[in-house]
């Protein structure tokens, strides 16, 4: 039986050939020392961490397909007569931008596929960023020291939406032109400076002749450069702060349990890129999106019936549809609040709230510690409930953006839909908050019960007096640690006094009183984890039933409601 020997890479034939060029670069750039440390950087492994990678790789797909489209697209609003292969529009006057889009779709080999892959990747990019930020929010991953990275994420999301809208508007078809008209209305509604901003952006009255070239420059140069810079900063801070991880055996705030960058994580990330690329290519090949030839060229005097923006712009559209008419006239100027407040103010409130939340929460809780372990959403009931309430309000606005399509497809009254959503956008989030908070508190109590009473085994004991009771098995130390390690003990809430013991007035009473009220609200109803005494008492109780031991197996995790072990 032969024993294979290990050959170091520098002693292999290929390594000897590469040693010269590699050594030359290392002598001048010093990459070996930095690479040895960073390539062995450990990253935790969990499926939820892949959501951010979907955003990263879909952005790479956007860059690759965007380069192809840039070679053929003509960003001009100059009028031409269409002479391409799409017969229904032959001989129609249209802009060069729209004509080149038709040429890409019908006359350039692979052009339509690239267009659709590009569009689907844009939707996936924004959707995965939203899902990633929701994961970060609900698990508290934005807490110290990651507040700056959270702000970068908010900037990436806002820039991604602007970038998507700019690209969506470039074909200059009737649908995208209607979306531009909507944005023109939002800009014009800004008090005092709206009309000046409109003339500055569009070069005169809408639509002007320069908006497509300007959007093109922003879409292929300015915003991608900003996105690349922010993504680079996001990744550098991720490496510097180390990746957060879920609580579990051996995982603390001082370490990271996972796999090194090279070779494990790099191989997995590289394979995941091809999964994302293949998925978007499959969607682009099989699922039609944005058939611009069906809409025709843009004409300011026409509006497409049932026109809808891309889904990520549905919130602003829906808020404007929900807002009742409201205008005032001051200083010989018309102030259109029914457009400005929901359209401009709504998005402003959304992104401002996202940006300041980590600092508001830290001020309320007074928590100045660093956190590298993720928090289960149930262990922060108010934060989780606020997140679900915000998602409910977002859903109301998003649904309202398609109220006409919903009324048409389901045979409903559009006015009834609008009024239900007008009321629901205030009522439904409150209901969602209450229900979510109660669910989180109930799950906290369930965790406490599991810690103190152990797992249900499905084994029923009959007592001498004829009573029946189910035997429980204690949790393994690793499972108990996972339930308690990231669950902080609730702080003691101190009372704020107007005066001290000597009758001296407290100058910060109002600020401290407001903080105390918010702190009481934040921790109201939360259930503290069991104390050491509770756990010791529970261990004694569970050990008392060991006179009839039951073989449960190392992978036993309790039984389900049907009595079947959960691992089966």
GINOR-V205155 format. One record per backbone hydrogen bond with DSSP energy under -0.5 kcal/mol. NH is the residue of the N-H (numbers start at 1). CO is the residue of the C=O. E is the energy in kcal/mol with one decimal. If there is no record, write none. Layout:
nh=NH co=CO e=E
nh=NH co=CO e=E
This chain:
nh=4 co=2 e=-0.5
nh=8 co=6 e=-0.5
nh=11 co=8 e=-1.4
nh=12 co=8 e=-0.7
nh=12 co=9 e=-0.7
nh=16 co=12 e=-2.4
nh=17 co=13 e=-1.6
nh=18 co=14 e=-2.0
nh=19 co=15 e=-1.3
nh=20 co=16 e=-0.5
nh=22 co=18 e=-2.5
nh=23 co=19 e=-2.3
nh=24 co=20 e=-2.2
nh=25 co=21 e=-2.1
nh=26 co=22 e=-2.4
nh=27 co=23 e=-2.4
nh=28 co=24 e=-1.0
nh=29 co=25 e=-2.4
nh=30 co=26 e=-2.1
nh=34 co=30 e=-0.8
nh=35 co=31 e=-3.0
nh=36 co=32 e=-2.5
nh=37 co=33 e=-1.3
nh=38 co=34 e=-2.5
nh=39 co=35 e=-2.7
nh=41 co=38 e=-1.4
nh=43 co=259 e=-2.8
nh=46 co=44 e=-0.5
nh=49 co=46 e=-1.3
nh=50 co=47 e=-1.5
nh=51 co=48 e=-1.0
nh=53 co=49 e=-0.7
nh=54 co=50 e=-1.8
nh=55 co=51 e=-1.5
nh=56 co=52 e=-2.0
nh=57 co=53 e=-3.0
nh=58 co=54 e=-2.3
nh=59 co=55 e=-1.6
nh=60 co=56 e=-1.6
nh=61 co=57 e=-2.2
nh=62 co=58 e=-2.0
nh=63 co=59 e=-2.1
nh=64 co=60 e=-2.3
nh=65 co=61 e=-2.7
nh=66 co=62 e=-2.4
nh=67 co=63 e=-1.8
nh=68 co=64 e=-1.2
nh=69 co=65 e=-2.2
nh=70 co=66 e=-2.3
nh=71 co=67 e=-1.0
nh=71 co=68 e=-0.7
nh=72 co=69 e=-1.2
nh=73 co=69 e=-2.2
nh=75 co=73 e=-0.6
nh=76 co=74 e=-2.0
nh=80 co=94 e=-3.2
nh=82 co=80 e=-0.6
nh=82 co=92 e=-2.3
nh=87 co=85 e=-1.2
nh=89 co=86 e=-1.3
nh=90 co=87 e=-1.9
nh=91 co=82 e=-3.3
nh=92 co=89 e=-1.9
nh=94 co=80 e=-2.6
nh=96 co=78 e=-1.5
nh=97 co=76 e=-2.1
nh=99 co=95 e=-2.4
nh=100 co=96 e=-2.7
nh=101 co=97 e=-1.6
nh=102 co=98 e=-2.1
nh=103 co=99 e=-2.3
nh=104 co=100 e=-2.5
nh=105 co=101 e=-1.9
nh=106 co=102 e=-2.3
nh=107 co=103 e=-2.7
nh=108 co=103 e=-1.6
nh=109 co=107 e=-0.5
nh=111 co=108 e=-2.4
nh=114 co=110 e=-2.2
nh=115 co=111 e=-2.6
nh=116 co=112 e=-2.4
nh=117 co=113 e=-2.7
nh=118 co=114 e=-2.5
nh=119 co=115 e=-2.2
nh=120 co=116 e=-2.8
nh=121 co=117 e=-2.4
nh=122 co=118 e=-1.8
nh=123 co=119 e=-2.0
nh=124 co=120 e=-2.6
nh=125 co=121 e=-2.7
nh=126 co=122 e=-2.0
nh=127 co=123 e=-2.5
nh=128 co=124 e=-2.7
nh=129 co=125 e=-1.7
nh=130 co=126 e=-2.4
nh=131 co=127 e=-2.5
nh=132 co=128 e=-2.6
nh=133 co=129 e=-2.5
nh=134 co=130 e=-2.2
nh=135 co=131 e=-2.2
nh=136 co=132 e=-2.3
nh=137 co=133 e=-2.6
nh=138 co=134 e=-2.8
nh=139 co=135 e=-1.4
nh=140 co=137 e=-1.2
nh=141 co=136 e=-2.0
nh=142 co=136 e=-0.6
nh=143 co=140 e=-1.4
nh=146 co=143 e=-2.5
nh=150 co=146 e=-1.8
nh=151 co=147 e=-2.1
nh=152 co=148 e=-2.2
nh=153 co=149 e=-2.1
nh=154 co=150 e=-2.2
nh=155 co=151 e=-2.3
nh=156 co=152 e=-2.5
nh=157 co=153 e=-2.4
nh=158 co=154 e=-2.3
nh=159 co=155 e=-2.6
nh=160 co=156 e=-2.5
nh=161 co=157 e=-1.9
nh=162 co=158 e=-2.0
nh=163 co=159 e=-2.9
nh=164 co=160 e=-2.5
nh=165 co=161 e=-2.3
nh=166 co=162 e=-2.5
nh=167 co=163 e=-2.3
nh=168 co=164 e=-2.4
nh=169 co=165 e=-1.4
nh=170 co=166 e=-0.7
nh=170 co=167 e=-0.7
nh=172 co=169 e=-1.2
nh=174 co=296 e=-2.3
nh=177 co=173 e=-2.3
nh=178 co=174 e=-1.6
nh=179 co=175 e=-1.7
nh=180 co=176 e=-2.1
nh=181 co=177 e=-2.2
nh=182 co=178 e=-1.8
nh=183 co=179 e=-2.0
nh=184 co=180 e=-2.6
nh=185 co=181 e=-1.9
nh=186 co=182 e=-1.9
nh=187 co=183 e=-2.6
nh=188 co=184 e=-2.5
nh=189 co=185 e=-1.4
nh=190 co=187 e=-1.3
nh=193 co=191 e=-2.6
nh=194 co=190 e=-1.8
nh=197 co=193 e=-2.6
nh=198 co=194 e=-2.3
nh=199 co=195 e=-2.1
nh=200 co=196 e=-2.0
nh=201 co=197 e=-2.7
nh=202 co=198 e=-2.7
nh=203 co=199 e=-1.0
nh=208 co=205 e=-0.5
nh=210 co=202 e=-0.6
nh=214 co=210 e=-2.1
nh=215 co=211 e=-2.8
nh=216 co=212 e=-2.4
nh=217 co=213 e=-2.2
nh=218 co=214 e=-2.2
nh=219 co=215 e=-2.7
nh=220 co=216 e=-2.5
nh=221 co=217 e=-1.7
nh=222 co=217 e=-1.6
nh=223 co=218 e=-2.4
nh=224 co=218 e=-0.5
nh=225 co=221 e=-1.6
nh=226 co=222 e=-2.0
nh=227 co=223 e=-2.9
nh=228 co=224 e=-2.8
nh=229 co=225 e=-2.3
nh=230 co=226 e=-2.6
nh=231 co=227 e=-2.8
nh=232 co=228 e=-2.5
nh=233 co=229 e=-2.3
nh=234 co=230 e=-2.7
nh=235 co=231 e=-2.5
nh=236 co=232 e=-2.4
nh=237 co=233 e=-2.4
nh=238 co=234 e=-1.8
nh=239 co=235 e=-2.2
nh=240 co=236 e=-2.6
nh=241 co=237 e=-2.9
nh=242 co=238 e=-1.0
nh=245 co=372 e=-1.7
nh=251 co=248 e=-2.0
nh=252 co=250 e=-0.5
nh=255 co=252 e=-0.8
nh=258 co=256 e=-0.6
nh=259 co=43 e=-2.5
nh=261 co=41 e=-1.8
nh=262 co=39 e=-2.7
nh=265 co=260 e=-2.4
nh=266 co=261 e=-3.0
nh=267 co=263 e=-1.9
nh=268 co=264 e=-2.3
nh=269 co=265 e=-3.0
nh=270 co=266 e=-2.5
nh=271 co=267 e=-2.2
nh=272 co=268 e=-2.2
nh=273 co=269 e=-1.8
nh=274 co=270 e=-1.3
nh=275 co=271 e=-1.5
nh=276 co=272 e=-2.5
nh=277 co=273 e=-3.0
nh=278 co=274 e=-2.5
nh=279 co=275 e=-2.4
nh=280 co=276 e=-2.5
nh=281 co=277 e=-2.3
nh=282 co=278 e=-2.3
nh=283 co=279 e=-2.2
nh=284 co=280 e=-2.7
nh=285 co=281 e=-1.8
nh=286 co=282 e=-1.9
nh=287 co=283 e=-2.9
nh=288 co=286 e=-0.6
nh=292 co=290 e=-1.8
nh=294 co=291 e=-1.8
nh=295 co=292 e=-1.2
nh=296 co=292 e=-1.3
nh=298 co=172 e=-1.8
nh=302 co=299 e=-2.5
nh=307 co=304 e=-1.4
nh=313 co=310 e=-2.4
nh=314 co=311 e=-1.6
nh=317 co=313 e=-1.6
nh=318 co=314 e=-2.8
nh=319 co=315 e=-2.7
nh=320 co=316 e=-1.7
nh=321 co=317 e=-1.8
nh=322 co=318 e=-1.9
nh=323 co=319 e=-1.6
nh=328 co=335 e=-1.8
nh=330 co=328 e=-0.5
nh=330 co=333 e=-2.0
nh=333 co=330 e=-1.3
nh=335 co=328 e=-3.5
nh=335 co=333 e=-0.6
nh=336 co=334 e=-0.7
nh=337 co=326 e=-0.9
nh=337 co=335 e=-1.4
nh=338 co=326 e=-1.7
nh=339 co=336 e=-1.1
nh=340 co=336 e=-2.1
nh=341 co=337 e=-1.9
nh=342 co=337 e=-0.5
nh=343 co=339 e=-1.9
nh=344 co=339 e=-0.6
nh=344 co=340 e=-1.3
nh=345 co=340 e=-2.7
nh=346 co=341 e=-0.7
nh=347 co=343 e=-0.8
nh=348 co=344 e=-1.9
nh=349 co=345 e=-2.8
nh=350 co=346 e=-2.1
nh=351 co=347 e=-2.4
nh=352 co=348 e=-2.1
nh=353 co=349 e=-2.5
nh=354 co=350 e=-2.0
nh=355 co=351 e=-2.0
nh=356 co=352 e=-2.2
nh=357 co=353 e=-1.4
nh=359 co=356 e=-0.5
nh=360 co=356 e=-2.2
nh=361 co=357 e=-2.9
nh=362 co=358 e=-1.9
nh=363 co=359 e=-1.9
nh=364 co=360 e=-2.3
nh=365 co=361 e=-2.7
nh=366 co=362 e=-2.1
nh=368 co=366 e=-0.7
nh=371 co=144 e=-2.8
nh=374 co=245 e=-2.6
nh=375 co=139 e=-2.8
nh=379 co=376 e=-2.0
nh=380 co=377 e=-1.5
nh=382 co=522 e=-0.6
nh=384 co=380 e=-2.6
nh=385 co=381 e=-2.6
nh=386 co=382 e=-2.8
nh=387 co=383 e=-2.2
nh=388 co=384 e=-2.3
nh=389 co=385 e=-2.4
nh=390 co=386 e=-2.4
nh=391 co=387 e=-2.2
nh=392 co=388 e=-2.1
nh=393 co=389 e=-2.3
nh=394 co=390 e=-2.5
nh=395 co=391 e=-2.3
nh=396 co=392 e=-2.1
nh=397 co=393 e=-2.1
nh=398 co=394 e=-2.7
nh=399 co=395 e=-2.9
nh=400 co=396 e=-2.1
nh=401 co=397 e=-1.1
nh=402 co=399 e=-1.8
nh=403 co=400 e=-1.6
nh=406 co=402 e=-2.6
nh=407 co=403 e=-2.2
nh=408 co=404 e=-2.0
nh=409 co=405 e=-2.9
nh=410 co=406 e=-2.2
nh=411 co=407 e=-0.7
nh=412 co=407 e=-1.2
nh=414 co=412 e=-0.6
nh=417 co=413 e=-2.2
nh=418 co=414 e=-2.3
nh=419 co=415 e=-2.3
nh=420 co=416 e=-2.4
nh=421 co=417 e=-2.2
nh=422 co=418 e=-2.3
nh=423 co=419 e=-2.1
nh=424 co=420 e=-2.9
nh=425 co=421 e=-2.2
nh=426 co=423 e=-1.3
nh=427 co=423 e=-1.9
nh=428 co=424 e=-2.2
nh=429 co=424 e=-0.6
nh=430 co=426 e=-0.5
nh=431 co=427 e=-2.0
nh=432 co=428 e=-2.8
nh=433 co=429 e=-2.4
nh=434 co=430 e=-2.3
nh=435 co=431 e=-2.6
nh=436 co=432 e=-2.5
nh=437 co=433 e=-2.4
nh=438 co=434 e=-2.2
nh=439 co=435 e=-2.2
nh=440 co=436 e=-2.5
nh=441 co=437 e=-2.4
nh=442 co=438 e=-2.2
nh=443 co=439 e=-2.3
nh=444 co=440 e=-2.1
nh=445 co=441 e=-2.2
nh=446 co=442 e=-2.1
nh=447 co=443 e=-2.3
nh=448 co=444 e=-2.2
nh=449 co=445 e=-2.4
nh=450 co=446 e=-2.4
nh=451 co=447 e=-2.5
nh=452 co=448 e=-2.3
nh=453 co=449 e=-2.8
nh=454 co=450 e=-1.6
nh=455 co=473 e=-3.1
nh=457 co=471 e=-1.7
nh=460 co=458 e=-0.6
nh=461 co=469 e=-3.3
nh=463 co=461 e=-0.5
nh=463 co=467 e=-3.0
nh=466 co=463 e=-2.1
nh=469 co=461 e=-2.1
nh=471 co=459 e=-3.0
nh=473 co=455 e=-2.6
nh=480 co=476 e=-2.3
nh=481 co=477 e=-2.4
nh=482 co=478 e=-2.0
nh=483 co=479 e=-1.4
nh=484 co=480 e=-1.1
nh=485 co=481 e=-3.0
nh=487 co=484 e=-0.7
nh=488 co=486 e=-0.9
nh=494 co=492 e=-0.6
nh=500 co=504 e=-2.1
nh=503 co=500 e=-2.0
nh=506 co=498 e=-3.6
nh=507 co=505 e=-0.7
nh=509 co=506 e=-1.4
nh=512 co=508 e=-2.7
nh=513 co=509 e=-3.0
nh=514 co=510 e=-2.4
nh=515 co=511 e=-2.1
nh=516 co=512 e=-2.3
nh=517 co=513 e=-2.3
nh=518 co=514 e=-2.4
nh=519 co=515 e=-2.4
nh=520 co=516 e=-2.4
nh=521 co=517 e=-2.2
nh=522 co=518 e=-2.4
nh=523 co=519 e=-2.1
nh=524 co=520 e=-0.8
nh=526 co=523 e=-1.6
nh=535 co=531 e=-2.2
nh=536 co=532 e=-2.4
nh=537 co=533 e=-2.4
nh=538 co=534 e=-2.3
nh=539 co=535 e=-2.3
nh=540 co=536 e=-2.0
nh=541 co=537 e=-2.1
nh=542 co=538 e=-2.5
nh=543 co=539 e=-2.1
nh=544 co=540 e=-1.0
nh=545 co=542 e=-1.1
nh=546 co=543 e=-1.3
nh=548 co=545 e=-0.7
nh=549 co=546 e=-0.6
nh=552 co=550 e=-0.7
nh=556 co=553 e=-1.1
nh=557 co=558 e=-0.6
nh=559 co=456 e=-0.7
nh=560 co=564 e=-2.7
nh=563 co=560 e=-1.8
nh=566 co=558 e=-2.3
nh=568 co=565 e=-1.6
